[in-house]
Each structure stands twice: as C-alpha cells, then as structure tokens.
Amino acid sequence: MDIKFTARHFKPNEELQDYAHDAVRKLERYYDGIVKSEIILSFERTKNSLKVAEIHLTVYGTLLKAVQKSADYRKSVDAAVVKLERQLVKYKGKLHEKAKSNVRKIYEKD
C-alpha cells in the first residue's frame, strides 16, 4: 500500500507521522486490496483549535474516506481509522455477496 502524508499549515513531528502511518497500515488486516492511502492533517481556528484528520483509501476503483475532528491529532487519527475499519468490512461484505450471487446464477443455468 502506498501511503501519502500531508500536513496543512503546520510542520508535524516525526512521531506524529509514524503514528499515522502505523494506524493506516493496520487497516490491511481487514482488507488487503488497499491500493493507496492519503493522510491529511490540518486544524481549524487558531485559538481552541480543532485538529482534523482526513484519511482517503483507494480500493480497486472505490474511494473510502473518513474525516474526524477532535482536540488532539492522535484521537482524530484513531477515530478516522475506526470509521474506515467499518467501511472496509462493509465493502468486503458487499464484494462477497456479489461473488456469491454470480456463483448462484451459474449453478441455476446448469
């Protein structure tokens, strides 16, 4: 999986980048067909700022994305990863259902 990291309007430390990369790599245990991922970290407002984590996954022609806001970048990344876990499980289930229905059609023709 190709991981692209972007930080808007600030310079992240190496530890935060590694944390985000590791969190996204863990998504491969749910589905190994992830082609590319983009991690975008930004913030809203300068005082009492909200930290925003956007993660976009490209999965064989489909784009899955999650946006999460919180007071800390790590919390935002974790929450976005949890959202993407649910999306990947649902996507994988839909693929299996399509495959099963195609097999049923073949058996019914015989």
Secondary structure, DSSP 8 states (H G I E B T S, - for coil): -EEEEEESSS---HHHHHHHHHHHHGGGGT-TTEEEEEEEEEEE-STT-EEEEEEEEEETTEEEEEEEEESSHHHHHHHHHHHHHHHHHHHHHHHHHHHHHHHHHHHHH-
